Amino acid sequence: MHPAYSVIFFTTATGAGYGLLTLLGILAAFGTLPVDRGFAVTSVGIAFVLIVGGLLSSTFHLGHPERAWRALTQWRSSWLSREGVLAILTFGPTGLFALGWVVFEDIGGIYAVAGVLGAIACMATVYTTSMIYASLRTVRAWNDPWVTPVYLVLSLATGALLASGLASLFGVALQLENIALVLLVLATFAKLSYWRSIDRRSSESTAESATGLGHLGKVRLLDPPHTGTNYLMSEMGYQIARKHAIKLRRVAFALGILIPFVLTLAAMFLAGLLPVIAAVLAVLSAAVGVLVERWLFFAEAKHVVTLYYGASEA
């Protein structure tokens, strides 16, 4: 599939924003979130900027962005519609939680409840985002049981890195490094399992099954449907060389998981300004790594329509 930069930014930015709000809401419920207005304003501010910016960027991929609101009406059958509805509803509890923490400097009572409800809503929204792709049986690389775990754990991991970095900048003793490390380990397991799964799974769709002529033998293309490049092939038949995909997987893993893990671990034993520098670099590295990971998520996927254009399997 052709990697759409607006969608790549959308899934990366909203994932980090929702992950950050989820952890903040959970910390508030346990009473470990500091009542520090500067830290509160910056944390919820960054989270909402990432979420709103990501949601707005997702409309740039549409032919008519002004009609995006119509997608909200199809929530009974569309994961895209459910994502939109949940994204809007999530602003309710998270907004109330932010109001209590930032304005009234209160994270107890109804604000703590709002934080927990907001955390649940945030993860539910990320889940629906993942299901937009995981539910498509026409794209083998997306119709995989590891897609949803990868989306959820990367959202939480990037959110934890953000929270840890902000805590370091404001001198807040939250000790989120351990949580970030655990989530990065889980992200490693989930992402490696996903890559292993799509590499080992044989395609269920072939030229023979698509045409229904498999009983006659091997099917090959006699003439292409089009003599030139068309929308379907540029959008759904995007190709990336296997050797390049492997290199980019390594880059995504190193920048998105390995380097942030090392920097976060190092920050636990450093002193002075070094922990702050390490935490900030971990966030920046993870951001670039997840962007590469998400680009590959699209680039390595192939739609079954390519079978009618000469592909042997999809």
Phi and psi in degrees as a GROMACS rama.xvg file:
@    title "Ramachandran Plot"
@    xaxis  label "Phi"
@    yaxis  label "Psi"
@TYPE xy
-71.1183  124.372  HIS-2
-68.875  113.926  PRO-3
-89.638  117.155  ALA-4
-62.5486  -32.7323  TYR-5
-65.4472  -39.6309  SER-6
-73.1188  -35.6332  VAL-7
-62.1693  -46.6007  ILE-8
-64.1628  -40.1241  PHE-9
-58.2433  -52.5708  PHE-10
-67.8891  -33.225  THR-11
-73.126  -48.506  THR-12
-68.1183  -49.2614  ALA-13
-65.458  -35.0889  THR-14
-59.4986  -46.1231  GLY-15
-66.9174  -41.5238  ALA-16
-63.6102  -46.1626  GLY-17
-66.5322  -36.9098  TYR-18
-63.8315  -40.23  GLY-19
-65.3139  -46.5439  LEU-20
-64.1856  -35.429  LEU-21
-61.606  -48.3168  THR-22
-66.8429  -38.8302  LEU-23
-63.7897  -41.2479  LEU-24
-64.4514  -39.8499  GLY-25
-68.9175  -41.7724  ILE-26
-62.2947  -37.431  LEU-27
-64.1353  -39.739  ALA-28
-63.3622  -33.1109  ALA-29
-88.6015  0.127217  PHE-30
72.3079  19.9527  GLY-31
-103.524  1.68358  THR-32
-83.8601  124.859  LEU-33
-71.0572  143.037  PRO-34
-88.1341  76.8813  VAL-35
-123.454  110.755  ASP-36
-61.7835  -40.341  ARG-37
-61.7765  -46.4417  GLY-38
-65.9111  -38.8192  PHE-39
-65.7035  -49.1354  ALA-40
-60.2789  -45.3219  VAL-41
-66.3026  -43.0646  THR-42
-65.4948  -53.9116  SER-43
-70.653  -30.0477  VAL-44
-63.4112  -48.4976  GLY-45
-63.2487  -41.4927  ILE-46
-60.8409  -47.292  ALA-47
-69.9272  -35.0228  PHE-48
-63.3486  -43.6176  VAL-49
-62.8712  -43.5558  LEU-50
-68.6625  -50.5069  ILE-51
-65.221  -43.5519  VAL-52
-61.4174  -41.5807  GLY-53
-65.5129  -44.046  GLY-54
-62.8086  -41.091  LEU-55
-66.9812  -39.1494  LEU-56
-65.6576  -28.6465  SER-57
-64.5973  -24.0541  SER-58
-77.64  -16.4256  THR-59
-68.3237  -19.5631  PHE-60
-82.5353  -8.89957  HIS-61
-84.823  148.204  LEU-62
-66.8449  -35.7584  GLY-63
-131.322  83.9274  HIS-64
-55.7676  -28.6755  PRO-65
-67.5003  -14.2664  GLU-66
-99.1483  7.26654  ARG-67
-57.8889  -31.8255  ALA-68
-60.6019  -25.4715  TRP-69
-66.2645  -24.2834  ARG-70
-64.2031  -23.9138  ALA-71
-67.0035  -17.8682  LEU-72
-82.7446  -9.65863  THR-73
-103.978  29.9768  GLN-74
-65.0457  -19.6617  TRP-75
-69.8945  -26.4038  ARG-76
-127.223  -11.1381  SER-77
-117.709  127.253  SER-78
-69.1508  -30.7611  TRP-79
-62.8671  -42.9285  LEU-80
-66.3786  -42.1329  SER-81
-62.2575  -38.941  ARG-82
-60.8915  -46.1345  GLU-83
-61.8818  -43.8553  GLY-84
-63.6263  -46.5891  VAL-85
-65.7235  -37.4019  LEU-86
-59.9492  -39.3163  ALA-87
-71.469  -45.7959  ILE-88
-63.2431  -30.7013  LEU-89
-62.2858  -28.1149  THR-90
-65.2172  -21.4007  PHE-91
-63.7735  -67.4791  GLY-92
-66.6063  -37.048  PRO-93
-68.7025  -34.8742  THR-94
-66.1307  -40.6954  GLY-95
-65.5838  -41.6588  LEU-96
-61.1959  -44.7415  PHE-97
-64.3615  -38.0916  ALA-98
-60.7319  -47.1645  LEU-99
-64.9168  -42.0711  GLY-100
-72.7388  -44.3177  TRP-101
-82.2329  -49.1032  VAL-102
-83.2869  -49.7538  VAL-103
-97.2729  -4.17499  PHE-104
51.0025  47.3976  GLU-105
-134.321  125.297  ASP-106
-120.495  17.834  ILE-107
-105.758  178.293  GLY-108
57.6445  -128.55  GLY-109
-64.2268  -28.6001  ILE-110
-72.5752  -34.8393  TYR-111
-67.026  -41.3825  ALA-112
-61.4692  -43.3073  VAL-113
-61.8149  -36.6755  ALA-114
-63.3583  -42.2425  GLY-115
-67.8803  -45.8849  VAL-116
-61.9239  -37.5465  LEU-117
-65.1828  -40.331  GLY-118
-62.3598  -43.6403  ALA-119
-62.8238  -43.923  ILE-120
-64.7549  -38.4595  ALA-121
-61.8346  -47.2778  CYS-122
-69.64  -32.1149  MET-123
-65.155  -37.4007  ALA-124
-66.7805  -43.5569  THR-125
-62.2727  -38.3167  VAL-126
-60.4978  -45.0789  TYR-127
-65.7356  -34.617  THR-128
-61.0654  -44.9025  THR-129
-64.2519  -35.4802  SER-130
-72.9179  -19.0833  MET-131
-56.858  -37.5632  ILE-132
-93.6248  -44.1507  TYR-133
-63.8122  -23.0169  ALA-134
-84.9975  -6.29013  SER-135
-86.502  102.278  LEU-136
-71.5942  -14.4603  ARG-137
-79.9927  -7.81947  THR-138
-124.042  103.781  VAL-139
-60.4687  -39.4188  ARG-140
-68.8173  -19.2908  ALA-141
-97.7661  -32.2945  TRP-142
-79.9651  63.3475  ASN-143
-132.217  139.298  ASP-144
-64.8893  -14.8389  PRO-145
-89.5789  -7.65584  TRP-146
-61.6442  -49.9215  VAL-147
-63.9765  -47.6034  THR-148
-57.3226  -37.866  PRO-149
-63.5464  -46.057  VAL-150
-60.9487  -45.2176  TYR-151
-67.0359  -47.3528  LEU-152
-73.174  -33.539  VAL-153
-68.9116  -34.7171  LEU-154
-61.913  -47.9269  SER-155
-67.7857  -38.4054  LEU-156
-66.1685  -46.2015  ALA-157
-67.2767  -34.96  THR-158
-64.9514  -39.753  GLY-159
-67.1453  -38.7307  ALA-160
-64.988  -40.3353  LEU-161
-62.4353  -47.0578  LEU-162
-62.5928  -41.2909  ALA-163
-65.1554  -42.0872  SER-164
-64.7349  -42.7142  GLY-165
-66.5928  -39.0931  LEU-166
-62.014  -38.3388  ALA-167
-66.9186  -42.1781  SER-168
-62.2955  -38.2756  LEU-169
-94.8934  2.80814  PHE-170
66.5027  29.9442  GLY-171
-92.2343  128.528  VAL-172
-85.4385  81.1065  ALA-173
-99.8561  -22.5335  LEU-174
53.6071  53.3866  GLN-175
-88.1607  -2.69519  LEU-176
-59.5408  -41.3797  GLU-177
-63.1878  -40.3889  ASN-178
-64.7083  -43.2984  ILE-179
-61.98  -40.978  ALA-180
-64.4315  -43.4103  LEU-181
-62.7622  -43.2735  VAL-182
-66.3455  -35.4556  LEU-183
-67.9206  -35.2118  LEU-184
-65.5825  -43.5869  VAL-185
-63.9049  -37.2423  LEU-186
-64.5999  -37.5038  ALA-187
-61.2124  -48.543  THR-188
-61.7026  -45.7761  PHE-189
-65.8333  -44.9068  ALA-190
-70.9896  -41.9911  LYS-191
-64.5592  -36.4967  LEU-192
-66.0991  -38.0817  SER-193
-64.1032  -49.1507  TYR-194
-61.5813  -40.4703  TRP-195
-64.2916  -38.5107  ARG-196
-65.3543  -47.9291  SER-197
-72.1657  -23.1604  ILE-198
-77.2293  -32.2595  ASP-199
-93.4145  -25.2026  ARG-200
-71.1267  128.209  ARG-201
-80.8254  148.149  SER-202
-70.7086  135.399  SER-203
-86.9521  -15.5475  GLU-204
-109.243  125.795  SER-205
-132.463  172.889  THR-206
-60.2291  -33.7706  ALA-207
-68.1668  -44.2742  GLU-208
-72.2423  -33.2988  SER-209
-69.0647  -36.5658  ALA-210
-92.5514  -16.1223  THR-211
74.492  18.052  GLY-212
-108.96  14.3986  LEU-213
-59.8805  -28.4387  GLY-214
-69.188  -13.928  HIS-215
-92.7871  -11.1556  LEU-216
125.046  -160.032  GLY-217
-70.9344  131.641  LYS-218
-100.901  131.226  VAL-219
-131.397  156.631  ARG-220
-77.9395  126.809  LEU-221
-88.2601  -51.1729  LEU-222
-137.708  139.859  ASP-223
-70.6015  150.362  PRO-224
-62.2144  -28.9307  PRO-225
-132.825  149.03  HIS-226
-86.9612  -13.636  THR-227
-132.526  179.684  GLY-228
-67.3114  138.684  THR-229
-131.369  175.926  ASN-230
-60.8038  -43.7305  TYR-231
-60.2379  -42.7909  LEU-232
-74.9852  -35.5046  MET-233
-73.5839  -31.686  SER-234
-91.4088  -40.4914  GLU-235
-111.481  -7.38939  MET-236
-115.134  25.9836  GLY-237
-58.7873  135.971  TYR-238
-123.306  141.11  GLN-239
-132.153  133.672  ILE-240
-61.0166  141.726  ALA-241
-57.1932  -41.4326  ARG-242
-66.5589  -34.1649  LYS-243
-70.9696  -37.1494  HIS-244
-62.7547  -41.4359  ALA-245
-64.0142  -42.2141  ILE-246
-63.1838  -42.9705  LYS-247
-69.3791  -30.669  LEU-248
-62.0578  -42.3128  ARG-249
-65.6897  -40.3916  ARG-250
-63.3692  -45.657  VAL-251
-61.4537  -43.0414  ALA-252
-67.701  -43.6015  PHE-253
-64.9505  -48.8762  ALA-254
-76.9863  -36.4483  LEU-255
-83.2172  -26.6087  GLY-256
-129.13  -54.9702  ILE-257
-64.1613  -53.0241  LEU-258
-64.1445  -45.1916  ILE-259
-58.7585  -36.2698  PRO-260
-62.9854  -47.9129  PHE-261
-64.0148  -44.0561  VAL-262
-66.0265  -40.8103  LEU-263
-66.2648  -40.4746  THR-264
-64.24  -41.6626  LEU-265
-64.9996  -37.0901  ALA-266
-60.5637  -25.2471  ALA-267
-72.3482  -18.4611  MET-268
-117.865  -0.282688  PHE-269
-92.1214  167.393  LEU-270
-133.085  166.92  ALA-271
72.3784  -136.036  GLY-272
-84.662  -12.0703  LEU-273
-60.2626  -40.9634  LEU-274
-61.8861  -36.7407  PRO-275
-65.6879  -45.9921  VAL-276
-61.1976  -43.8282  ILE-277
-63.4747  -41.3086  ALA-278
-66.2939  -41.6152  ALA-279
-66.7959  -43.0914  VAL-280
-63.5489  -34.1455  LEU-281
-63.5109  -40.9445  ALA-282
-64.7717  -46.3924  VAL-283
-64.0957  -42.1647  LEU-284
-63.9581  -44.0183  SER-285
-62.8097  -38.6883  ALA-286
-61.6765  -46.3682  ALA-287
-66.7914  -42.1749  VAL-288
-62.4488  -42.4195  GLY-289
-69.2426  -33.7484  VAL-290
-62.3238  -42.3385  LEU-291
-65.702  -42.9544  VAL-292
-59.5877  -42.5021  GLU-293
-72.0405  -33.9466  ARG-294
-61.597  -44.1087  TRP-295
-65.2068  -34.715  LEU-296
-56.1576  -37.0141  PHE-297
-84.4166  -44.6143  PHE-298
-64.0421  -32.4619  ALA-299
-84.3221  -8.15558  GLU-300
-86.9588  142.754  ALA-301
-133.56  131.151  LYS-302
-82.1217  148.822  HIS-303
-65.0647  -15.4862  VAL-304
-63.0613  -21.7195  VAL-305
-66.2517  -16.3452  THR-306
-63.2506  -28.0265  LEU-307
-84.585  1.64003  TYR-308
-119.348  19.1118  TYR-309
109.283  -10.51  GLY-310
-68.2108  140.827  ALA-311
-79.3396  -29.3836  SER-312
-154.842  163.211  GLU-313
